[in-house]
Amino acid sequence: MRQWHLARVRVTIGAIHDTDLIGVLRKLGLYEGVVEGRYKCFVCGRRITLENIGGIFRSKDEKINFVCDNIKCLITAAEITSKINREITAIQSQTQLHTG
């Protein structure tokens, strides 16, 4: 019999209200691409539309990635962004130790 030990992790996720989504996409220069179906979910590859956008996140290389509204994809994206944020915080802490 296997025992699973699951860690509880708290992740902060920024939110954009549906009414602001189009404005945000336009500001980022992504609106036309979404409407034309040029983007896919970073996790599952599903084509992103205005109806199924679950999230947007920036990867380590500063590329903007889309995630669809599938809960598994949202969780994966939250884990990825949490890891990136932890790494950034660690680097900033190390830099402050060496410069302070």
N, C-alpha and C positions, 0 to 999 in steps of 0.2 A: 504494500500500500504506500502510495506517495503522499508526502505532506507538502503542502504549498505554504510558503510564508510570503505574504503579500505586504509590501510596504505602502503605507499611505503617503502620498505626495501631494502637496498643495501647490497648485499652479495658478498664477494670475493671468487672466486672459482679457485683453482689451476688447471692447465691443463697439460696433458701429450699428446704429439704428438703421433699419431698412430704408427709412426715408432719406438718410444721408449717404447711402451706399453709392448711388450713381455719382454724386458730387465727389466722393472720395476717389472712386475709380477714374473719373475725369481728371482730377487733380494729379493723380499718379500716372496719367497717360495710358490707362489700361481699359477704359470703357469700350472703345471701338473693338478691341481685341476680344473682349468678353462677348459683346453682341455678335461678332462675326464667328465666334466659336474657335478662336485660335489657342485657347489655354486649356490645359488638362489638370486634373487633380494630381498633386505631387505624390500622393500615396497610391491611389488605385488607377489613375489614368483616365478616369471618367471626364468627358468634355464638360467644361465649366460654362454655366449659363447664369443669367441674372436670377433665375429661380432656384438654383442649387448651390450658390456660393455659400460655403460654410465658414471660410476663413481665408485670410491672407497673412502670410508671414515672410519675413526676410531671413534668408539663410546666411551662413557665415561669410559667403562670398558677395553678400549684399544683393543677391538676386531676389526678386519678389516671386513668391510661390503661392499658388492657389490651392485650397483644399475644398472638396465638395462637402455636402451636408451629411454624409454618412458618419455615424457616431464613431466607428472604428478609425476613420480617417481623421476626424477631429481630435480624438485621443492621441493618435500618433503624432499629429502636428503639435499638440500641446506638449508632449514629451520632448519633441525635437527642440521647440523654442525654449522650454525650461532648461534643457541641457546647454543650449547656446548662451542663455542668460547667466547660468552658473559659471560657465567658462569665462565670459566677459567680466563678471564680478571678480573672479579669482585673478585674472590678469590685472584688473584695476587695483586690486588690493596689493598685489606684488609690486606694481609700479609705485604706489604710494609709500610702501615700506622702503623702497630704494631711493626715493626722492625726498622723503620726509625726514 
